[in-house]
Amino acid sequence: MLEYYAERTETRSLELADGLVSQVSQSLMQGVGERELEGESTRYTYYMPQHMPEWFAPRTSTLPDNVSEEVAVLHALEALAREQDARVIKVRAVVSSTLTDVSILNTLMEQPVHDHRERHILHLHVVLEQEGRHEMGFASTVLFQPVMRSNPSAWQPLVQRALAQADHLYRAITPEGGDMPVVMTAGASGILLHEAIGHAFEADFNRQRTSIFSDRMGQQICRPHITIVDDATCPLCAGTSAYDDEGIPSQCTYLVHEGRLESYLHDRISAQHYGVRPTGNGRRQSFRHAPVPRMTNTYMLPGEATEEDIIHSVKKGIYAQSFTNGQVQIGAGDFTFFLKTGFLIEDGHLTAPIRDVNVIGNGPRALADISLVGNNLVMDSSAGYCGKAGQTVLVGQGIPTVLVDRLTVGGI
C-alpha cells in the first residue's frame, strides 16, 4: 500500500504574565508524508512542497489576525483570579490555538478523506502568598472554538481549580505510608487509567510481546462491572477526530467489556498482523512522523455505586484528587504517580487534606483490584498530552470514582 498524508497546521500562542503580554508566537507548517507498506515493513519519507497536492482540501478558516480579543480573555482570567482570592500575587495565563487540516489518500481508497481539527487550550498558573509562604496552583482546559467566542462561564471552573489546588496545599499534610485502599476521584484520575493501563492495550506493544496483556485476549482481567473504551467519536473530547491519521473512520472500541479483554488498539500494521480490522487508532504528531497505535479518548464506563457509598466503605485510606508527574513501565505495568492533592479517609469520611504522596502499584493488578465503580463518569477537561515513539499527541481521558482495594502510598 502507498499512502499520502497531507497536512496544514496553523498555531498561535499568547502568554500573559502579571498583566503584561510576555510572549506571542505564531507559525504555519505544511507538508506531505509518504508511506509505503509491504507486510509489516515501512518506508517513510516526508517533504514540504511549495504547493500542496490538488487533492488536499483545507478549510478556509484561519486564526483571527487581531489578537487583542484573546489578550482580553487572558486579562479577564487574571482579574477573576485576583478578585476571588486576595492572596494571589502572581498570575500566568496562556492561550494556545491549533488549526489542523489533513487529507489522506492511499491506494486502497477511491478518493481522499479530509479532516479539520481545531483546539484552543487555556492554561492558568497562580501563586498565592500567606504568612510569607508561597503555593502554586495550575489548571487547563480544552476549547473547540476561539477563546473570544467561548462562553465566559467556561473560564470560572478553570480559575476555581487553580485557586483550590494552591489553597489546598496550605492545609495539607503528608500522611504515613503503607498499603491501603485508594479512592480515585472522577475525571482527573483518568490519567492513571491512561498511563498505567491504557498503553498496555496498544497493539504494537502486544505484537512485540512487551505488554502484560499480550497473551490474554478474551480472558477475564478484572471484575465484571468494569468496561473500558477508547472512543474517538466522543463529543468535545480532546482526542476526537473524524478519521485517524491513516484515513480510518473514527469509532468507539471496547477494550475491556464486563471485565473481559475484548480488543487492542490497532493501526493498519497491527490489524494485518492479528487478522482484524483497524480500530482507527493510527495516530501521528505531524506529517513528519509515521503513524503508530495510540489512544484517543480512553475512559471507564460508569457503574452503580455512589461516590458517597464508595468513601463510606473505606475505614482507612486516601482519596486521590489530582496527580502530576508519573512513571510507568509498559511491559510489567508498574507505575509511580505523584499525588498533588487529596484527602485522608478515616472511618468512611474525608478528613485531613494531604499532599506530596507517591501512589505506587501495578496497572493490571490495580485494574483487577477495583472493587467499586461509581455512577459519576467525568471526562477530564484538562489538556492531556501523551508521548510515545518520539511523538506527542493530544488525548482525552475519563473515569468515574473507583475504589482500588490496595495500592502502596509513600510520603516524599
HUZI-V887443 format. One record per residue. N is the residue number from 1. RES is the residue in three letters. OMEGA is omega in degrees with one decimal (* if undefined). Layout:
N;RES;OMEGA
N;RES;OMEGA
//
This chain:
1;MET;174.7
2;LEU;-174.0
3;GLU;175.4
4;TYR;-179.7
5;TYR;-178.7
6;ALA;-173.3
7;GLU;169.9
8;ARG;-178.0
9;THR;175.3
10;GLU;-178.8
11;THR;173.0
12;ARG;178.6
13;SER;175.7
14;LEU;-179.9
15;GLU;176.0
16;LEU;179.6
17;ALA;178.6
18;ASP;172.6
19;GLY;-177.6
20;LEU;173.8
21;VAL;-174.2
22;SER;-177.8
23;GLN;172.3
24;VAL;177.0
25;SER;179.7
26;GLN;-179.3
27;SER;174.6
28;LEU;-176.4
29;MET;173.7
30;GLN;-179.5
31;GLY;-177.3
32;VAL;172.6
33;GLY;-180.0
34;GLU;-177.3
35;ARG;174.1
36;GLU;179.2
37;LEU;173.9
38;GLU;-171.9
39;GLY;177.1
40;GLU;177.2
41;SER;-176.9
42;THR;168.1
43;ARG;-175.4
44;TYR;174.4
45;THR;175.0
46;TYR;179.3
47;TYR;-177.9
48;MET;-176.2
49;PRO;175.6
50;GLN;177.8
51;HIS;-179.2
52;MET;-180.0
53;PRO;-177.0
54;GLU;179.8
55;TRP;175.9
56;PHE;-172.7
57;ALA;179.3
58;PRO;171.2
59;ARG;-179.1
60;THR;-177.4
61;SER;176.7
62;THR;176.6
63;LEU;-179.4
64;PRO;179.7
65;ASP;-176.0
66;ASN;-177.6
67;VAL;-173.9
68;SER;179.6
69;GLU;176.1
70;GLU;176.9
71;VAL;178.9
72;ALA;177.2
73;VAL;179.6
74;LEU;175.5
75;HIS;179.5
76;ALA;176.7
77;LEU;179.3
78;GLU;-179.0
79;ALA;178.1
80;LEU;-178.8
81;ALA;-177.8
82;ARG;178.4
83;GLU;-172.8
84;GLN;179.5
85;ASP;-177.1
86;ALA;-179.6
87;ARG;-177.7
88;VAL;177.2
89;ILE;178.4
90;LYS;176.3
91;VAL;173.3
92;ARG;-179.7
93;ALA;-176.4
94;VAL;168.8
95;VAL;178.3
96;SER;-177.3
97;SER;177.8
98;THR;172.1
99;LEU;-178.1
100;THR;171.6
101;ASP;176.6
102;VAL;169.7
103;SER;-174.7
104;ILE;-179.6
105;LEU;174.6
106;ASN;-173.9
107;THR;175.1
108;LEU;-175.8
109;MET;172.4
110;GLU;178.7
111;GLN;-177.9
112;PRO;171.6
113;VAL;-174.9
114;HIS;179.3
115;ASP;175.1
116;HIS;-176.8
117;ARG;-176.1
118;GLU;178.6
119;ARG;175.5
120;HIS;-172.8
121;ILE;175.0
122;LEU;174.8
123;HIS;177.6
124;LEU;175.3
125;HIS;175.5
126;VAL;173.7
127;VAL;178.1
128;LEU;175.3
129;GLU;178.3
130;GLN;179.5
131;GLU;176.4
132;GLY;-178.5
133;ARG;-177.9
134;HIS;172.1
135;GLU;-176.3
136;MET;173.8
137;GLY;-176.7
138;PHE;173.4
139;ALA;176.3
140;SER;176.3
141;THR;-179.8
142;VAL;176.7
143;LEU;-174.9
144;PHE;171.6
145;GLN;-178.1
146;PRO;-172.7
147;VAL;-178.9
148;MET;178.4
149;ARG;179.6
150;SER;-179.6
151;ASN;179.5
152;PRO;177.9
153;SER;177.6
154;ALA;-178.4
155;TRP;-175.3
156;GLN;177.7
157;PRO;178.3
158;LEU;179.0
159;VAL;-178.9
160;GLN;179.7
161;ARG;-179.4
162;ALA;-180.0
163;LEU;-178.7
164;ALA;179.5
165;GLN;179.6
166;ALA;-180.0
167;ASP;-180.0
168;HIS;-174.1
169;LEU;177.1
170;TYR;-173.9
171;ARG;-168.9
172;ALA;174.4
173;ILE;172.6
174;THR;-173.6
175;PRO;172.3
176;GLU;-178.7
177;GLY;178.3
178;GLY;175.7
179;ASP;-175.5
180;MET;174.1
181;PRO;177.8
182;VAL;173.7
183;VAL;178.8
184;MET;-178.6
185;THR;179.5
186;ALA;175.2
187;GLY;-171.3
188;ALA;-179.9
189;SER;175.6
190;GLY;178.3
191;ILE;178.3
192;LEU;176.3
193;LEU;-179.8
194;HIS;-170.9
195;GLU;-171.4
196;ALA;-175.7
197;ILE;-172.2
198;GLY;-178.7
199;HIS;-179.6
200;ALA;176.6
201;PHE;179.4
202;GLU;-164.5
203;ALA;-178.9
204;ASP;176.5
205;PHE;178.8
206;ASN;177.5
207;ARG;178.7
208;GLN;178.2
209;ARG;174.1
210;THR;177.6
211;SER;178.2
212;ILE;179.7
213;PHE;-171.4
214;SER;-180.0
215;ASP;-174.0
216;ARG;178.9
217;MET;179.5
218;GLY;-177.9
219;GLN;174.8
220;GLN;-177.8
221;ILE;175.8
222;CYS;-173.6
223;ARG;-171.4
224;PRO;-179.1
225;HIS;-177.4
226;ILE;174.9
227;THR;-177.3
228;ILE;-180.0
229;VAL;166.2
230;ASP;-166.7
231;ASP;179.0
232;ALA;178.3
233;THR;-176.4
234;CYS;-177.5
235;PRO;175.9
236;LEU;173.9
237;CYS;-169.5
238;ALA;-175.6
239;GLY;-175.6
240;THR;174.2
241;SER;178.5
242;ALA;179.1
243;TYR;170.0
244;ASP;-173.3
245;ASP;169.3
246;GLU;-180.0
247;GLY;177.2
248;ILE;178.0
249;PRO;179.5
250;SER;-176.0
251;GLN;174.3
252;CYS;-177.4
253;THR;175.4
254;TYR;177.7
255;LEU;176.2
256;VAL;179.7
257;HIS;-178.8
258;GLU;174.2
259;GLY;-175.7
260;ARG;178.3
261;LEU;-170.0
262;GLU;-174.5
263;SER;164.8
264;TYR;174.5
265;LEU;-168.8
266;HIS;159.4
267;ASP;-177.8
268;ARG;-176.3
269;ILE;-177.4
270;SER;178.0
271;ALA;177.5
272;GLN;-179.7
273;HIS;-176.4
274;TYR;-179.4
275;GLY;179.1
276;VAL;177.6
277;ARG;174.3
278;PRO;-179.0
279;THR;-179.1
280;GLY;-178.3
281;ASN;172.7
282;GLY;-174.8
283;ARG;178.2
284;ARG;179.2
285;GLN;-178.8
286;SER;178.7
287;PHE;179.2
288;ARG;-172.1
289;HIS;171.5
290;ALA;-179.4
291;PRO;174.5
292;VAL;178.4
293;PRO;-178.9
294;ARG;171.5
295;MET;174.3
296;THR;172.8
297;ASN;-173.2
298;THR;-178.4
299;TYR;177.1
300;MET;178.5
301;LEU;-177.0
302;PRO;174.8
303;GLY;-174.6
304;GLU;-175.9
305;ALA;170.9
306;THR;177.5
307;GLU;179.8
308;GLU;179.5
309;ASP;179.1
310;ILE;179.9
311;ILE;-179.1
312;HIS;-178.5
313;SER;-174.7
314;VAL;177.8
315;LYS;178.5
316;LYS;-179.9
317;GLY;177.8
318;ILE;175.3
319;TYR;-174.5
320;ALA;-171.8
321;GLN;-179.8
322;SER;-179.4
323;PHE;171.2
324;THR;-173.8
325;ASN;176.4
326;GLY;176.2
327;GLN;-178.4
328;VAL;173.3
329;GLN;-170.8
330;ILE;-174.6
331;GLY;-177.0
332;ALA;-178.5
333;GLY;-179.9
334;ASP;-177.9
335;PHE;169.1
336;THR;176.5
337;PHE;178.7
338;PHE;179.8
339;LEU;-178.5
340;LYS;-179.8
341;THR;177.6
342;GLY;-179.0
343;PHE;165.9
344;LEU;168.7
345;ILE;179.5
346;GLU;-179.6
347;ASP;173.9
348;GLY;-179.4
349;HIS;172.0
350;LEU;-179.1
351;THR;-172.6
352;ALA;170.9
353;PRO;-178.5
354;ILE;179.5
355;ARG;172.0
356;ASP;-177.6
357;VAL;169.8
358;ASN;172.4
359;VAL;-169.5
360;ILE;178.3
361;GLY;178.4
362;ASN;-173.3
363;GLY;179.2
364;PRO;179.1
365;ARG;177.9
366;ALA;177.5
367;LEU;179.5
368;ALA;-177.8
369;ASP;175.6
370;ILE;-175.3
371;SER;179.7
372;LEU;178.8
373;VAL;-176.4
374;GLY;179.1
375;ASN;-169.1
376;ASN;178.6
377;LEU;175.3
378;VAL;171.5
379;MET;-178.3
380;ASP;-177.9
381;SER;-179.3
382;SER;177.1
383;ALA;-179.3
384;GLY;178.9
385;TYR;-177.5
386;CYS;178.4
387;GLY;177.3
388;LYS;176.3
389;ALA;179.5
390;GLY;-178.9
391;GLN;178.2
392;THR;177.5
393;VAL;178.1
394;LEU;-178.5
395;VAL;172.9
396;GLY;-178.7
397;GLN;-179.9
398;GLY;-179.7
399;ILE;167.3
400;PRO;172.0
401;THR;179.0
402;VAL;174.9
403;LEU;171.0
404;VAL;-171.0
405;ASP;-176.4
406;ARG;169.4
407;LEU;177.6
408;THR;178.9
409;VAL;-177.9
410;GLY;177.4
411;GLY;179.4
412;ILE;*
//
